[in-house]
Amino acid sequence: MTCSVVVDGSDHNSPLRSSYRTHSTSRRVRNSIRNDFGRYELLVLLISQLSYIPITTTMLSTAFYEPTQPTCARLNDSYGNVDSFSFSEVIDIDFNSLLLDWGEACQQSTLTAFMSTSLMAGALTGSFIAGWLADTYGRLPVLKACLLVVCVGNGVFSFVATVSWMMSASLLFLLGAGCGGYMVTNLVLLVENLDHPGSRLLAVSLNGWSFSMIFVALLARVTQHWFLFHLFTAVLAFVAFLAFQMWVVESCRWLASVHRANDARSTALRIRVRYSRSTQNSSELQWWEILGLSEPAVSVSNEKQLLRKYAYSDLFRYSSVYVPLLALCYCFVSSSVVSFGFYFNADVLPGNRYMNMAFMGLSKFAMGLIPFAVSSFVGRRPIVSVSVGIACAGAWLAVLSQLYGGSSWHWSLVVLSLIVSAALDPAWKINHLYSAELFPTVVRNMARAICNVGARLGSVVAPMVVHLRTIHHLIPYIVFAGFLSVQL
């Protein structure tokens, strides 16, 4: 279900596409990855990916709600004899989640799935709304607003979550909306500051989600309590907001696409003054020449079309747009169901849950670099096919290993879970790049929003799939393998 890539809407078959570029500027200087990453581009890459830490921490906060099986065994053995049970002993080896405060831990409570679903449903909603807002009002305001939502939401959650589970679910929905909005917008802002295809692929390969999982595991292990976990996340989100406020400016490509050429030029000059590439006089240069970018594929004859306001319905008017969009959307759904399914299923895996999550993040980060490492001699489609193929094989092996004698607490399940999670990451990275490159600028963020809505829909389904283990422990693995088989 892989689609060919058209950068900046150069496919002339759709009326949504900008007019075909008839000539290119002789001033193009970003002819290599090294030249594409100036000081400003490196700063945007660093800030946008490090800001994934509070986002990932929030999105995976419910993964620690249910204690591990050994802890549950000791809790259940001591149930009814609370006075003789050392509660601090549980906290020393596990995470003190809201379920423990509510007395719902180790009871196969539906609250675990409900809270995770509320968070992911918020992310779905935020993705959809932020996609339109970012195309209409700009990438940067939406990013900063989303980080403020995550900051304030986590701070409030720390103090009122125990009031009622309904209030907690509502706050998690709000937090999810902020996270979903950030994830749908940050990559577009970054990619629109780059010109070389290899640079875009490198930026996607360095996506902050994977290494942020290591920080999530570390923060959970250090705090071991939901209050401090959310409070520290609020502080980190505020720091990320300040970084965007102080050092990042609006996308010049977006400003030009909404006919704010003067603003695009003044923004380009601000970048050049602060992070100068050269001392060349820029008084007669266009905004893309100031930044050393290739000339945008926009013509004066198409100005009337560019002035119109586009809506989500425009994405489904032309087959050249909606066919690859729907195919890409399913890939996001499938990958998200499997990825988040394994995150939320981590409490039943043998071994240390913090180490499991940290190794999962580390392996995903390492595997995510493969597309960039092999892109010079292997196309994107083979990378996606191999990635999904290995993940699919690992998922079916997990099913077979438990079906034919392997226990649900066997070490092989950890290995296969890590293989599935890590192997799927290259496909994730390529699909993210497709979603940022495949569609024209005027509807790019809305198209990416549809893909991210698919990803968030998958994350909404994932907790429900994991909850099916209360019926039979094999059911989630069969569902994961089925999704990957269709995607392959």
Stockholm file with secondary structure:
# STOCKHOLM 1.0

chainA/1-488         MTCSVVVDGSDHNSPLRSSYRTHSTSRRVRNSIRNDFGRYELLVLLISQLSYIPITTTMLSTAFYEPTQPTCARLNDSYGNVDSFSFSEVIDIDFNSLLLDWGEACQQSTLTAFMSTSLMAGALTGSFIAGWLADTYGRLPVLKACLLVVCVGNGVFSFVATVSWMMSASLLFLLGAGCGGYMVTNLVLLVENLDHPGSRLLAVSLNGWSFSMIFVALLARVTQHWFLFHLFTAVLAFVAFLAFQMWVVESCRWLASVHRANDARSTALRIRVRYSRSTQNSSELQWWEILGLSEPAVSVSNEKQLLRKYAYSDLFRYSSVYVPLLALCYCFVSSSVVSFGFYFNADVLPGNRYMNMAFMGLSKFAMGLIPFAVSSFVGRRPIVSVSVGIACAGAWLAVLSQLYGGSSWHWSLVVLSLIVSAALDPAWKINHLYSAELFPTVVRNMARAICNVGARLGSVVAPMVVHLRTIHHLIPYIVFAGFLSVQL
#=GR chainA/1-488 SS CCCCCCGGGCCTTSTTSCCCCCCCCTTCCCCSHHHHCCHHHHHHHHHHHHTHHHHHHHHTGGGGSSCCHHHHHHHHHHTTCGGGSCHHHHHHHSCBCHHHHHTCTTTTCHHHHHHHHHHHHHHHHHHHHHHHHHHHHCHHHHHHHHHHHHHHHHHHHHHHTTTCHHHHHHHHHHHHHHHHHHHHHHHHHHHTTCCSHHHHHHHHHTCHHHHHHHHHHHHHHHHCBHHHHHHHHHHHHHHHHHHHHHHCCCCHHHHHHTTCHHHHHHHHHHHHHHSCSCCCCCTTCCHHHHHTCCCCSCCGGGHHHHHSCCCGGGGGSCHHHHHHHHHHHHHHHHHHHHHHHHHHTGGGSSSCHHHHHHHHHHHHHHHHTHHHHHTTTSCHHHHHHHHHHHHHHHHHHHHHHHHTTCCTTCHHHHHHHHHHHHHTHHHHHHHHHHHHHSSCHHHHHHHHHHHHHHHHHHHHHHHHHHHGGGTCTTHHHHHHHHHHHHHC
#=GC SS_cons         CCCCCCGGGCCTTSTTSCCCCCCCCTTCCCCSHHHHCCHHHHHHHHHHHHTHHHHHHHHTGGGGSSCCHHHHHHHHHHTTCGGGSCHHHHHHHSCBCHHHHHTCTTTTCHHHHHHHHHHHHHHHHHHHHHHHHHHHHCHHHHHHHHHHHHHHHHHHHHHHTTTCHHHHHHHHHHHHHHHHHHHHHHHHHHHTTCCSHHHHHHHHHTCHHHHHHHHHHHHHHHHCBHHHHHHHHHHHHHHHHHHHHHHCCCCHHHHHHTTCHHHHHHHHHHHHHHSCSCCCCCTTCCHHHHHTCCCCSCCGGGHHHHHSCCCGGGGGSCHHHHHHHHHHHHHHHHHHHHHHHHHHTGGGSSSCHHHHHHHHHHHHHHHHTHHHHHTTTSCHHHHHHHHHHHHHHHHHHHHHHHHTTCCTTCHHHHHHHHHHHHHTHHHHHHHHHHHHHSSCHHHHHHHHHHHHHHHHHHHHHHHHHHHGGGTCTTHHHHHHHHHHHHHC
//
